[in-house]
Amino acid sequence: MAFRVGPLTVGRVIGDILDPFIPTIETSVTYNNKQVNNGHELYPSQLSSKPRVEIHDGDLRTFFTLVMTDPDVPGPSDPYLREHLHWIVTDIPGTTDSSFGKEMVQYEMPRPIIGIHRFVFVIFKQNSRQSVNRKPESRDNFNTRRFASENCLGAPVAAVFFNAQRETAARKR
């Protein structure tokens, strides 16, 4: 993931979900070897399995939390359920990937119904191992900022998002 937040601002991730921040680590998100890049479209049929989220910085004594949300539920023109929580993984050691962390909220496959949805991956640096323990009560009306505050996570250290929309039979590949 590049250190540029321009696409996050253009895609309204900064504003709708996150406050402005300076990315400080490199990370990558891949679904079946397909790299996630800011603003690119993926098909829901590609998203059935949880992605591989790699942390390229830090060391094994540094821990990170991953949050994945959809701020456009049920539809982008009236996202009254903003944000919908898709996944939380805590205690991911630096230089590893999400499979080495603790899944606090199980991965839920994106299934957009109306319009084009943004799916956002946010990485936070934890103060210490097992320091994130306030589990959200609901997937709907999740708030990334509030979650970070309640768990003393501070500003994000990385973020990336992709777009997806409902697949018609003709669009499935």
N, C-alpha and C positions, 0 to 999 in steps of 0.2 A: 504494500500500500504506500503510495507516495505521501510525502509530508505536506502536500497541498490541501488546504481546506476549501478552495474555491468551488469544486464540484458539490461539496456538502452545503455550501451557502446557496448556490444556484438551485440545487435540489430541495431546498428548504428544510434540510435535516437540521442545519444550524437555524434556530428559530423555533421550529415546530417541536423538536425533541431535545436538542442540545443548545447550550449557550456556547458562544465562541470559545475555542480552545486551540492550543498549539499541540499538534501531534508530536509525541516524543519517542514512540517506538515504531518499529516496522512489524507488520503482521500481514498475513494473507488468508483469504477465505476461498476454498474451492469446493465445488459440487462435482463429484465424479470427474475429477481432473479439469473441470472448467473453472477458470479463475473468475472471481467476482470483481468487477471494476465499477467504480462510481457511475451510477446512472445507466448502466447497460441493462438490457432486458434478458431475463431468463424465463424459460417456460416452466409452469408448475409441475409438469411431468418430470422435469429434471431435478426436482427438489424433494422427492419423497424420502430420501435418506439424509440424515444430518450431515452438514458439511464438515470439512476439515478446516479448523481455524488454528493457524500456526502463529506463535509468538516468536519473532526472530531476535528479540533483544532480551536483556536481563540475564539472570542466571537461575540456577535451580533453587536458590534461596529467596527469589523474588516471585510473588504470586499475583495473578491477574484474575479479574472477573469479566466474563463475556455476557452481554445482554443482547438479545435479538428481538426487535419489535416491528410491528406494522402500524404506522401512524394514520393509516387511511381507511380504517374499518368503521362502518361497513363499506363506504365508498368515499373517494377523495373529495367529492363536492359537499358531503355532509358527514365528516368523520366523528360522529358523536360518541363512538366507543374508543376514541384515541386514548392511548395507544393499546394495541392488542399484543400481549406478550407471547412470543413464540419459543423462547429458550433462555435459560440462565445456567451458566457453568461457572463455578467458583474454584479458587485454589489451583489455577492452572500455573504450573511452574514455568518461569521464563525459559526460553529456548526449546519449548516443547509445543504440543498442540492440545486442543480442547479435550481429547480423549484421556489425558492425564489429570484432568480436573474432576471436580465433584459436581454432578448434574443436580442442581437445586430445583429446576423446573425442566421437565422432559421436553425434548424437541417436538414441536408441532409443525407439520408440513404446511407451508403457505398455500392457501386456497382462496385467492381473490375472486369475488363474485361480480362486483360492479367496478368498472374503470381500472385504471392503472394504479397499482399500489407500490409504495416504496417499502422495502424490507431492509432494516438498518441493523448492522452489527456494531456494537460499541464495546470497546475494551477499556477497563479501569484498572489501575494499579492498586493492589490492596496494601494496607499498612502492615499486615502480617498474615500468616496462614490461619485459616479458620476464623477470620475477622468478619466475614460476611455471613450473617445468620438470620436476618430478617426476611423471611420468605413472603412474597406477595400473596395477598388474600385471593386475588382474582387475576385472570389473564386479561379481561377487558378493563378499560380505564386504568391501565398500568401507567405509571409515570416514571420515566428513566431518571429525571432530575431528582424526584423524591426518593426513589430507591437508592441512588448514589448518596444522597444526603443522610438517609436513615442508617446507612451502612458505612458512613465516614469514608467514602471512596474519593471524594474530590472530583476534579475535572477529568474528563476522559483523556486517555493517552493515545487512542487511535479510533477511527470509525470508517466504515465503508458501507455503501448501500447499493442495492440493485432494484430494478423495477420488474414487476410481473403483472400479468392480467389473465383473466379466465381464458382457457384454451378452448377453441372450437374444435370440432373433429377435424376440420381441414387444416388447422394449424399444428396439430400434434405431429411430432417427428419421431 
